[in-house]
Every structure is written in structure tokens, then in C-alpha cells.
């Protein structure tokens, strides 16, 4: 059986900044003599709403494994290449996208991931003359709803091909000298991807705002600027922030939808 982590042509490894995609990167390095092949590139697209621990983890992976990681950010006129030190930390790329679109992403129109990550990486690849690269993403075998859609788009999903599960990923990181500094509990990393992503479950959002109320400020500001909300079936982020101290149960449903930012 062919090693799904072996690079044999132009390939872009999409690194979300989570444990799963980092494990995928490690397996790629393992299968390629611990050196990133010359026709491969690792890209991390920063939205500006990732937790600082995510940014630190991306940098740690680069330094610990001696692998170059290209940091990218969306710009209204294209993209920009940044670094750990210069990366946005106050949602600037995401805010710029919302200002350009003049409406908010929502469960029906989830344009944020496509614009901030997928298209930003593709713009970089094209501008670098490697627009024929295959895209490799970190999706595990225990994520069946994502697998079918990503295969249909022609993306490489070596973790799924190799039957890697969440348990495998967590086992790997439990033995490493460094790790993502975010809690993994009940099968999720609550602060993974954008901090208060509207696709996260309501109880998850409430817990994150209770832990750090200022997290809601950016999201509330975007809703106020557009005059709308990220979701019509939940209170606004301003309301969540305002009523969190009252410990009110403001939601009618549990659970959340899946985004495709990756883990």
C-alpha cells in the first residue's frame, strides 16, 4: 500500500494550527526522511481570532521540527505573508473580510473559512508559481461527515486514509516535549480555531465568555458595525456578554455545526 504521507509532487500542507494537522505534518516529515521535500510547502492562514496558544504552537512546530511554515493572512486586495511576531491578533483579517462583504458569515453562508483560509492559501500558491499543487488537509478517519466532502473536492486526506483517529492524535501529543497549550476535553479543543466561532455549540460559547468576557467584544463589534447577527437563532454576542453574569440559559438547543477550519 502506498504511504499516504509520502510527497511525490507539488503539495501544499494546510496547517490549521491544531493538534490533528500538526500530527499530519509530523507524519509527512517521518515519511520523507524528516525533511520537507522541495516541492512541498506548509501554510498556516491566520484569521486574527485564533488564541495566542495556537500561534505559539505553530511557531513551536516550525522550530522543534526544523520545518518552514508560511504564515498567511487575508487582505482585501489579496493576501500578505506574515510571521509569528507580525501576525494579527485582534481579528484584523476577519474584520477586513466582513467590511468588504458588508454582511456577516452565518451557518448558511460560511464564507469565512473559504475566504480567510482556502482562497488566501490558493492566492499565495498562485503568486508563488505553484498553482498546480495538491492540497493536503488534516482530517481523521473518525470525521466521516468531512471525509466525503473533502474527497469530492480532490483534497489529500492522509490521516483518514491511514485510519488515524482522535485517540491516536492525543496519544502522540501526550508523549511529545511540547504541545498546544489549549485544553482538550470531552473530545474537543474548545478554543481551537476562531475563539467564539458562531458554529461552536451554545454552551461552549457561554463557557468561553464566562471564562474571559472580553472575548465577546470583537464579535459584538462586528455585529454592531453590520447591524446584524452571526446567527438568527441565538442571542447576539453583546447579549451573551451582557447576561453572562446572570448565568441565564438563553439557548434552546445544544450542539453546533461543523466548520471546515480543521483541528
Backbone torsions as a table, in degrees:
resi	resn	phi	psi	omega
1	UNK	NA	135.8	179.7
2	UNK	-66.2	138.1	176.8
3	UNK	-70.6	114.9	-176.6
4	UNK	-68.8	-12.3	-179.1
5	UNK	-96.7	-4.1	-179.9
6	UNK	-78.3	124.1	-179.5
7	UNK	-85.5	123.2	179.5
8	UNK	-130.0	23.3	177.5
9	UNK	-179.8	176.2	-180.0
10	UNK	-54.2	122.6	-174.7
11	UNK	-141.0	136.6	172.3
12	UNK	-108.5	120.4	178.2
13	UNK	-93.9	110.2	-178.3
14	UNK	-82.8	114.7	-176.3
15	UNK	-107.1	110.3	-176.6
16	UNK	-76.7	-20.6	-175.9
17	UNK	101.6	4.0	178.8
18	UNK	-101.8	175.8	-177.0
19	UNK	-65.8	-37.3	-177.6
20	UNK	-65.7	-49.8	-178.5
21	UNK	-69.1	-30.1	175.8
22	UNK	-67.2	-39.8	176.0
23	UNK	-63.1	-39.6	176.3
24	UNK	-58.9	-43.6	179.4
25	UNK	-61.5	-42.3	178.1
26	UNK	-60.2	-42.8	179.1
27	UNK	-65.4	-35.8	176.0
28	UNK	-62.4	-46.4	179.3
29	UNK	-61.7	-43.6	178.2
30	UNK	-56.6	-42.3	-176.2
31	UNK	-79.7	-6.6	-178.0
32	UNK	-127.0	40.1	175.1
33	UNK	59.3	32.4	176.6
34	UNK	61.9	23.2	177.2
35	UNK	-131.7	133.6	176.3
36	UNK	-69.9	122.9	-179.2
37	UNK	-57.9	151.4	-177.3
38	UNK	-62.7	-23.3	-180.0
39	UNK	-100.0	23.1	176.6
40	UNK	-123.0	148.5	178.1
41	UNK	-138.7	141.6	176.8
42	UNK	-105.5	126.3	-177.3
43	UNK	-121.9	132.8	172.6
44	UNK	-118.6	118.5	179.8
45	UNK	-98.9	113.1	-176.3
46	UNK	-91.6	127.0	178.4
47	UNK	-90.2	-15.7	-175.7
48	UNK	90.7	-6.4	179.2
49	UNK	-112.7	11.0	173.5
50	UNK	-75.5	151.1	174.9
51	UNK	-66.8	150.3	179.9
52	UNK	-56.2	-33.4	179.6
53	UNK	-62.0	-32.8	177.4
54	UNK	-65.5	-45.3	179.6
55	UNK	-62.7	-41.1	179.3
56	UNK	-63.5	-39.9	-179.2
57	UNK	-64.5	-42.9	177.3
58	UNK	-59.1	-45.6	179.1
59	UNK	-65.4	-39.6	179.1
60	UNK	-62.3	-42.5	178.2
61	UNK	-59.7	-42.7	179.6
62	UNK	-62.3	-44.7	-176.4
63	UNK	-76.1	-43.5	-177.0
64	UNK	-68.1	-35.6	-175.9
65	UNK	-103.1	2.0	178.4
66	UNK	53.6	49.7	-180.0
67	UNK	-125.2	129.3	178.2
68	UNK	-70.1	132.8	177.1
69	UNK	-123.1	124.3	180.0
70	UNK	-86.9	119.8	179.2
71	UNK	-93.3	126.3	-177.3
72	UNK	-126.1	153.1	174.1
73	UNK	-140.1	143.9	175.3
74	UNK	-64.9	141.9	169.6
75	UNK	-133.7	151.5	-178.6
76	UNK	-59.8	-26.5	179.3
77	UNK	-102.9	13.4	178.1
78	UNK	147.0	-111.8	-180.0
79	UNK	-150.9	167.0	176.4
80	UNK	-138.2	147.3	176.1
81	UNK	-98.6	125.7	-175.9
82	UNK	-124.6	-165.4	180.0
83	UNK	-143.8	178.1	177.1
84	UNK	-56.1	-43.1	-176.8
85	UNK	-71.5	-36.6	-174.4
86	UNK	-97.9	-2.7	-177.7
87	UNK	-62.5	144.0	178.3
88	UNK	-66.2	142.0	-179.3
89	UNK	-129.5	5.4	-179.0
90	UNK	-126.2	30.5	174.9
91	UNK	72.7	18.9	-175.6
92	UNK	-58.8	-46.4	178.2
93	UNK	-61.3	-41.9	-179.3
94	UNK	-65.3	-43.3	179.7
95	UNK	-64.1	-38.5	179.2
96	UNK	-64.1	-38.9	177.9
97	UNK	-64.6	-45.0	179.6
98	UNK	-62.2	-41.9	179.1
99	UNK	-62.2	-37.8	179.7
100	UNK	-71.0	-42.3	-178.6
101	UNK	-72.7	-31.2	-178.2
102	UNK	67.9	19.8	170.2
103	UNK	-154.8	165.2	-174.3
104	UNK	-93.9	144.6	170.4
105	UNK	-65.3	155.4	-176.6
106	UNK	-155.4	176.0	-177.1
107	UNK	-59.2	-23.1	179.3
108	UNK	-88.7	-40.4	-179.7
109	UNK	-117.1	84.9	-175.9
110	UNK	-90.7	61.8	-174.6
111	UNK	-77.7	-10.1	-174.2
112	UNK	-63.6	-50.0	-179.9
113	UNK	-62.8	-44.5	-178.6
114	UNK	-60.4	-44.6	-176.7
115	UNK	-79.7	-46.6	-173.6
116	UNK	-75.0	-28.0	-176.2
117	UNK	-115.0	-65.0	-172.3
118	UNK	-61.2	-54.8	-177.1
119	UNK	-70.4	-32.1	178.1
120	UNK	-64.4	-44.0	177.3
121	UNK	-65.0	-42.3	180.0
122	UNK	-63.7	-36.7	177.3
123	UNK	-63.9	-41.4	177.9
124	UNK	-62.0	-46.6	-178.8
125	UNK	-60.0	-44.5	-179.3
126	UNK	-64.5	-42.4	-179.4
127	UNK	-68.3	-20.8	179.9
128	UNK	-94.1	1.4	178.4
129	UNK	77.6	20.8	179.5
130	UNK	-123.7	47.3	-177.0
131	UNK	-77.7	1.1	177.6
132	UNK	-102.0	12.7	-176.6
133	UNK	-74.3	143.7	170.9
134	UNK	-77.7	149.6	-179.2
135	UNK	-103.8	127.0	178.9
136	UNK	-110.6	127.6	-177.8
137	UNK	-127.4	154.0	-175.9
138	UNK	-89.4	85.0	177.1
139	UNK	-121.9	128.5	-175.1
140	UNK	-87.1	169.5	178.8
141	UNK	-68.7	-22.6	180.0
142	UNK	-93.9	25.1	174.8
143	UNK	-122.5	61.9	-171.1
144	UNK	-60.8	-33.4	-178.1
145	UNK	-67.4	-27.9	179.1
146	UNK	-84.0	-32.9	-173.5
147	UNK	-58.1	-50.6	-176.9
148	UNK	-59.9	-43.1	-178.4
149	UNK	-66.4	-40.3	-177.8
150	UNK	-73.0	-36.1	175.5
151	UNK	-63.5	-39.1	-179.8
152	UNK	-63.1	-27.3	178.7
153	UNK	-87.0	0.2	176.9
154	UNK	79.3	19.7	-179.3
155	UNK	-84.8	151.6	176.3
156	UNK	-83.9	128.8	179.7
157	UNK	-130.9	72.4	-172.7
158	UNK	-63.9	-30.1	178.7
159	UNK	-64.1	-44.1	177.4
160	UNK	-64.5	-41.5	179.7
161	UNK	-61.8	-32.8	-177.6
162	UNK	-93.9	9.9	176.5
163	UNK	63.3	29.7	179.4
164	UNK	-75.7	134.4	179.6
165	UNK	-116.3	173.6	177.7
166	UNK	-58.4	-38.3	179.5
167	UNK	-60.9	-38.0	178.2
168	UNK	-64.7	-43.0	-179.2
169	UNK	-63.7	-47.4	-179.0
170	UNK	-65.5	-36.2	177.2
171	UNK	-62.6	-42.7	179.0
172	UNK	-59.4	-49.1	-175.2
173	UNK	-71.2	-23.7	178.1
174	UNK	-67.8	-16.3	-177.5
175	UNK	-106.1	1.3	-175.8
176	UNK	-93.2	155.8	-180.0
177	UNK	-75.7	-8.6	176.5
178	UNK	-143.9	165.1	-176.3
179	UNK	-160.2	167.1	172.0
180	UNK	-68.3	125.5	-175.9
181	UNK	-81.4	45.0	177.9
182	UNK	-129.0	139.8	-176.0
183	UNK	-67.3	137.7	172.3
184	UNK	-109.3	117.7	-175.6
185	UNK	-146.8	139.6	178.8
186	UNK	53.6	36.5	175.4
187	UNK	81.7	5.9	-179.3
188	UNK	-137.5	158.2	169.3
189	UNK	-106.1	98.9	-169.9
190	UNK	-56.2	-36.5	-177.5
191	UNK	-95.6	14.0	175.6
192	UNK	-69.7	155.0	-178.2
193	UNK	58.3	-152.9	-179.4
194	UNK	-63.5	138.9	-168.8
195	UNK	-57.5	-49.7	-179.1
196	UNK	-116.2	39.9	-180.0
197	UNK	-45.1	133.5	-177.2
198	UNK	-66.4	-9.7	176.9
199	UNK	-90.5	-5.4	176.0
200	UNK	-75.3	153.5	-179.1
201	UNK	-62.1	150.7	-176.4
202	UNK	-60.2	-41.9	178.9
203	UNK	-66.5	-32.6	176.2
204	UNK	-64.4	-45.8	178.1
205	UNK	-60.6	-46.4	-179.4
206	UNK	-58.9	-44.1	-178.7
207	UNK	-64.6	-39.4	-179.2
208	UNK	-68.9	-37.5	178.0
209	UNK	-71.6	-38.9	177.7
210	UNK	-61.4	-41.8	-179.5
211	UNK	-66.5	-37.2	-176.9
212	UNK	-149.2	86.5	-173.5
213	UNK	-54.6	-32.1	-177.6
214	UNK	-65.4	-14.1	176.7
215	UNK	-59.9	-30.1	-175.9
216	UNK	-75.5	-17.5	-171.7
217	UNK	-60.2	-48.2	-177.4
218	UNK	-61.2	-45.4	-178.4
219	UNK	-64.8	-40.1	177.7
220	UNK	-65.1	-38.7	179.4
221	UNK	-64.7	-38.4	178.2
222	UNK	-66.5	-40.5	178.1
223	UNK	-64.7	-40.6	179.6
224	UNK	-66.4	-41.2	-178.6
225	UNK	-63.9	-37.3	-178.2
226	UNK	-88.9	-23.9	-176.8
227	UNK	77.4	33.7	-179.6
228	UNK	-152.0	-178.6	178.4
229	UNK	-123.3	158.6	178.6
230	UNK	-68.5	-27.9	178.3
231	UNK	-139.0	140.1	178.0
232	UNK	-89.1	-12.1	-176.1
233	UNK	-101.5	12.9	178.3
234	UNK	-141.5	163.1	173.0
235	UNK	-62.7	159.4	176.3
236	UNK	-69.0	165.4	177.5
237	UNK	-65.6	-31.1	175.9
238	UNK	-63.4	-42.0	179.4
239	UNK	-67.8	-39.2	177.3
240	UNK	-60.5	-45.6	178.9
241	UNK	-62.5	-45.0	-175.1
242	UNK	-65.2	-39.9	-173.3
243	UNK	-99.2	0.7	-176.5
244	UNK	-60.1	-36.6	-179.8
245	UNK	-63.5	-25.0	-179.0
246	UNK	-83.0	-6.2	-179.8
247	UNK	54.1	35.9	-179.0
248	UNK	-77.8	143.1	175.0
249	UNK	-87.7	96.1	-171.8
250	UNK	-95.4	1.1	-172.4
251	UNK	-114.0	150.7	-179.1
252	UNK	-99.9	-13.4	-174.4
253	UNK	-140.8	152.4	175.4
254	UNK	-97.6	167.4	173.8
255	UNK	82.2	169.9	-179.6
256	UNK	-147.2	169.1	178.2
257	UNK	-86.0	161.4	178.7
258	UNK	-88.4	134.2	169.5
259	UNK	-99.4	-179.8	-177.6
260	UNK	-119.5	26.3	178.2
261	UNK	-68.5	-32.0	179.8
262	UNK	97.6	164.5	-179.4
263	UNK	-106.1	NA	NA
